[in-house]
Amino acid sequence: MEIEVARNSYGGTGKNFCDGASSCAYQDKVASDWGGERGVYLVWEDLTVVLPNFGNGHTKRLLQGLRGYAEPGRITAIMGPSGSGKSTLLDSLAGRLSRNVIMSGTVLFNGKKRRLDAGVAYVTQEDVLLGTLTVRETITYSANLRLPKTMTKGEIDDVVEATIMEMGLQECSDRVVGNWHLRGLSGGEKKRLSIALEILTRPRLLFLDEPTSGLDSASAFFVIQTLRNIARDGRTVISSIHQPSSEVFALFDDLFLLSSGETVYFGDAKMAVEFFAEAGFPCPRRRNPSDHFLRCINSDFDVITATLKGSQRIRDVPNSADPLINLATAEIKARLVEKYRRSNISQKVKAKVKDISAILKETITERPVHNKFDEKPFGSNMLNPAAC
């Protein structure tokens, strides 16, 4: 399905936003990153996804007017309870939506509506690997299919070894992947191998769908730390994640918190705790912030409580000053959504999306028409063995 996007609503050249030293410095940074082809500035505005004919002919809204951005050098987490729209948002940005949904809104890749297929990689939640190959053989096989034919065997081997080292797979490089009847890699090692297959061509934009699912805390930390290192290399990394540990959560730069397709919070991950406190739902001491966020917006807790009351497992619920006990999750979520909509954080996000769009639009018009993004990239017509 092709991405259906509306016309960009932002006009101008971007000069109106350079009204101070910090603004000018930011404009120079965006132009420098764009000119150096290091990463991808991704912005989305009024992003809505609906599922028509959902039960008795009704239309179901999967995403509702989302706005945000992703920058090179930063790793963004898309977080929310099950069914909140995490994977839908990720697939919308990556252009992987199924054909039975309708998407509207503006999605810009470095100021363009066209998705940069060559510079974009997507790591699925399932690890699709050939169990009888070793780690080195798997990466070499992929490299031979996807890297330019002009590269020599020695150059390809160098890329393979560099990728193995970057993903921390040295100790298991000669071990077979394994399958249901052949013992091989651990879950964390398989996930890092899946990521290695996607970063072979050095993509500028990397999407990941819940890369820590099924992993223990140490393996999850290793995977996200590796992704953080990739981002610090000037790449743009966006990952959905369900309920990370406090150590893993601290590795993310930006947080997009979703509930029922609505934005509960988007901004600096470290400032989310302060936002919840200002909204009247402070995170208790010694509690994992991500646990607290999802406890506030996950309506399943209301269903569980109602079920237990109905079965008389919970006979008396004492009154408490804790708002999470005295309020239904739906009401807490509604308050948080409205708080974010009226907050300065939301206004700053709106202004920054406008700034990035305008600056990149101006940069594109000043550059020659023939540029790297318009060229046919190497490996774009090759098969990805990870999908075989």
TAWOUR-V511706 format. One record per run of one state. SS is the DSSP state (~ for helix, > for strand, _ for the rest). FROM is the first residue (numbers start at 1). TO is the last residue. If there is no record, write none. Layout:
BEGIN
SS,FROM,TO ; SS,FROM,TO
END
This chain:
BEGIN
_,1,14 ; ~,15,17 ; _,18,20 ; ~,21,36 ; _,37,41 ; >,42,51 ; _,52,59 ; >,60,70 ; _,71,74 ; >,75,80 ; _,81,85 ; ~,86,94 ; _,95,101 ; >,102,109 ; _,110,111 ; >,112,112 ; _,113,116 ; ~,117,119 ; >,120,123 ; _,124,133 ; >,134,134 ; ~,135,146 ; _,147,152 ; ~,153,166 ; _,167,169 ; ~,170,172 ; _,173,175 ; >,176,176 ; _,177,178 ; >,179,179 ; _,180,181 ; >,182,182 ; _,183,186 ; ~,187,198 ; _,199,204 ; >,205,209 ; _,210,216 ; ~,217,232 ; _,233,235 ; >,236,241 ; _,242,245 ; ~,246,249 ; _,250,253 ; >,254,259 ; _,260,261 ; >,262,268 ; ~,269,278 ; _,279,288 ; ~,289,297 ; _,298,299 ; ~,300,310 ; _,311,322 ; ~,323,326 ; _,327,328 ; ~,329,342 ; _,343,343 ; ~,344,366 ; _,367,371 ; ~,372,374 ; _,375,384 ; ~,385,387 ; _,388,388
END
